[in-house]
Amino acid sequence: MLKNYRKKLDDIELNLVSMIENIIKSNKCMLESIKRKNYEMDDCQNRLKSIDDTAQKVDNSVLSTLALFSPEAKDLRELVAILKITNEISRAKSNIQKYGFELQQALVKGILEESLIDKVITLQECSIKSFEYVSMMISSDDDELSQKLYNAIIAEEDKADEIFSIIDQAMVGGIEKTEHISLEKINSLKSIRKLEKVTDRAVGIAELIMFAQTGGEL
């Protein structure tokens, strides 16, 4: 029974890592497109297509594991956390999809200044790093390492918040209330905000992993 339970958890972990790796690959693909000034991002978006199906597969596997094995204590915490982690991953996927589509329009139309594009690149690098750390956390059984990775994710989120504030101020902060702000500029800022939210999703996942490993409150 223990062997079968362990295999179930190993399969679930592999699927979680697979989803996170697709988030990272899509993000890196978009980053390289921006750097090369090649704003066709359909291939980057395609890397996200399997995530919802995999999330559903993981959820079903967790529910069947709960029914078959009736786990307790840490094992139960881990499965409860996984159900919430798949939701966070799906939200990150949605954030990246909307960001990629809307930013593509902004870049093609030349709405963003070069200095702001550089900030977006830095913001996207924070997003990538935060999910790379998440992937490492999921694969780690070392509580001390997990804490260090968690702290690193928090640092990336703080950096992302600061960068977005700079972008926000540059795009609309200095505009008087009487001045007109174009809908295109507003949509561009919204798309960048969705990218900043990806690091929030990483923090959410990291908190769930820490809960699974050490307990506490969600």
C-alpha positions, -999 to +999 in steps of 0.1 A: +000+000+000+028+024+009+046+017-024+014+024-044+008+056-024+044+068-030+040+061-067+008+082-068+026+111-052+056+108-075+034+109-106+016+139-092+049+157-086+061+150-121+029+165-135+033+196-113+069+201-124+058+196-161+032+224-158+056+247-141+083+240-168+057+249-195+051+282-177+088+289-176+093+279-213+065+300-225+078+330-205+113+325-218+100+323-253+082+356-250+113+372-234+134+361-263+108+374-288+109+408-271+147+409-271+149+400-308+121+425-316+102+396-332+067+401-318+050+370-331+043+350-299+019+322-311+045+295-305+051+308-270+014+307-263+012+271-276+034+259-248+006+267-223-022+247-240-017+215-220-017+231-186-054+231-178-058+194-189-028+185-168-042+204-138-074+185-141-055+153-143-036+162-111-067+172-092-084+139-102-054+119-091-053+138-057-090+131-051-086+094-059-055+092-036-075+107-008-103+082-013-081+052-016-055+059+011-072+083+036-039+100+044-034+119+077-011+147+091+016+157+067+004+135+039-030+151+040-015+186+041+005+178+010-025+167-010-046+196+001-018+220-009-015+203-043-052+210-050-045+247-044-012+247-063-029+235-095-053+265-092-023+289-088-006+274-118-037+277-139-040+314-128-004+320-138-010+304-172-040+327-177-019+358-167+008+349-191-016+342-220-033+376-216+000+394-211+015+378-242-015+386-265-020+422-253+017+431-251+022+417-287-004+443-299+014+471-279+048+462-293+036+459-329+019+494-326+050+509-310+031+521-279+059+513-255+091+534-254+124+516-256+132+524-219+099+508-208+105+477-229+138+473-210+118+474-178+093+449-191+123+426-199+135+429-163+100+422-150+097+391-172+131+379-159+117+382-123+087+361-134+110+334-149+133+332-119+104+330-094+090+300-112+124+284-115+127+286-078+092+271-074+102+241-095+132+236-073+110+238-042+087+211-054+116+188-061+132+194-028+129+174+004+152+197+023+133+221+046+163+245+049+167+247+011+130+252+007+131+282+031+160+297+011+141+293-022+110+307-006+129+338+005+144+341-031+108+340-045+097+368-021+127+389-032+117+384-069+081+395-061+094+426-043+116+435-072+087+429-097+064+452-076+091+479-077+096+476-114+059+477-122+055+508-100+082+525-122+064+515-154+031+526-140+045+560-131+062+564-164+031+556-184+003+573-165+017+587-133+026+621-146-005+626-167-029+653-154-065+643-148-076+666-176-053+649-201-065+620-223-050+586-218-054+564-248-072+531-245-042+514-261-019+527-234-043+516-206-045+481-222-007+480-224-003+488-187-029+462-179-010+436-198+022+444-179+003+442-147-007+406-156+030+398-160+037+413-126+009+390-111+028+359-122+053+365-094+024+368-070+013+333-082+048+320-076+046+333-040+012+317-036+026+283-047+057+287-025+035+294+005+015+262-002+047+242-005+059+255+029+025+246+044+028+211+030+063+207+044+061+224+078+025+230+086+010+262+099-020+281+085-029+287+049 
